[in-house]
Amino acid sequence: AVVDAPSHELLDALHFATTKRIEITCWTRQQMEGHASRTQQTLPVAIHEKHQPKAELLTRTLQSALEQRASDIHIEPADNAYRIRLRIDGVLHPLPDVSPDVGVALTARLKVLGNLDIAEHRLPQDGQFTVELAGNAVSFRIATLPCRGGEKVVLRLLQQVS
């Protein structure tokens, strides 16, 4: 729904970009504000509950890497799963595999944290982010690489910021 009708050029561009049929409904400003206020009241709880296990998995993985003094975390698609491995003293140690939907969600979350383009899956990307783990700020460098079955993500533990 929109308050002001978009141009035909914009509709054509949206159709081309999404290859979906675009239906536009014009609402009054009051209808839009009423819908927005109802959505803002209910949506964050639903999103939080739906993504809670994935957020916890990411936090646990980063925490585990920190505790085991890993230099890198590798997340990559494999046959019907995503493989997560920690590089400790130059050797890759596996963590339990996760389902493809969880692996894709982890990849997207990491790309958001690293200020990367989550829509770009065909080109390598690099970034960095800092998160708080066990009361300390910890910095990571992130690199994504396209590969068979999706994207490979490599996180490098840079430093603990005191």
N, C-alpha and C positions, 0 to 999 in steps of 0.2 A: 504494500500500500504506500502511496505517496500523497503529499499535499498538493504539489504542483506537477502537472503532467510532464514527463520527460520528452525530449525531442525524439523524432524518428531515427536520427543518426545514433543516438545513445542506445535506443532499443535494438537497432541493427547490430551495433557493436557488442552489446550484451549477448544477443543471440549467437553471433559468430564466435565469441569467446567461450560460451558455455555449451554450445550446440543443443540448447534446451529452448523450448517455447517459453516466451516471457509474457506473463499476464500482469497487467498493471491495473490496480484499483485506486481510484482517487477518493481520498477521505478528507473530511474537514480537519482543521487544525485541532479542534476539540476532541474528535475521535482519535486522532493520532496521539495526543497527549494522554488521553485516558488509557489507551492501549499500552503506551510506554510505561505509565505508572504501575499498571497491573503486572506487566512483564518484569519490571525491575523488582517488584516485591517477591515474585516467586522464582525467577530464573536462577539467581545465584545459588540458592539452596540445592536445586536440582542439578546444576552443573557441578557443584562441590561434591555432592554425594556420588554422582556418576564417575567422576575422575579421581576420587580419593585413593583407590587402590593403586592407580598408575602414578600418582604424585608420591605416594609412600614408597613405591618400588624405586622411583628415581632417587629419592632421598636416601633410602637404604643402600642403593648401589653406590652412590657417591660417598656415603659414610663408610661403607665397607672398604672402598678403595683407599680412603684416607687412613683408616685403622690398620690396613694391611700394608701401608706404605707403597701402594701401586704408583707407577709413573704414568700409566695410560689406562683408559677404559675403552674397549672396542665393542661396538654394537653393530651387528651385521645380519642381514637376512640369510637364512639357511633353508633347507627343505622343510616347509610347513612350520617354521618357527623363526625366532630371532635369537641369535647366539650373543651372549654377553660374556666378555672375558676381561680379566685384569692382568696387566703386565707388571709382574713383581720380579725384581732382580733380572730383568731381561727375558723372563719366561711367561708365556700367556697361560693363565689359570682360568678354567671355565667356571662361570656361575650357572645356576639353572636357566635353561632356555625359557623364553616367554612366547606367547602366541603372537601371530603376525599383527593382529590389531593392537595389542599392547606395544609391540615393537615400533609400529608406525606412530602410535601416540607418544612414545618416549622420544622418538626422533623429532617429531613436531615440537614437543615441549623444549627439547634442547636447542632446536633452531630458534625458537622464540627467545629463550634465555640469551643466546648468542647474537641476537639481532640479525639473524639470517632470513632470507626470503623463503618462507615455508612452502610457497607454491613452486619453487624451482627444484626440480628433481634430476635434471639432466646435466647440470654443471657443478663442478666442485665449489664449495664455499668455505670460508674461514671466518672465525670470530672469537670472541672471548666473553666470559661472564664471571661474576663473583657471587657466591652463595654463602650463607651462614650454616656451618655444620659444627655441632657440638660446641656452640658458643664462639666459634672462630670464623672469620671471613676467609674463604678459600677461593682462589682464582683458578679457572680452567680455560684452556684454549680448546676450541672446537673446530674440527675439520669434517666436512661431509664429502663423500665421493659417490657418484653414481655407480651401481654395480648390478649384476644380474639379480633380479628379485626385489630391487628397491634401492636404498641408499645405505652406505656404510658410514658410521659415525665413529670418530676417534676423539676422545677427550684426553688432553694432557694436563695433569695436575701441575700448575705453575708454582704456586706458593701459598703458604698460609700467611695472611695479613694479620699482624698482632694488633 
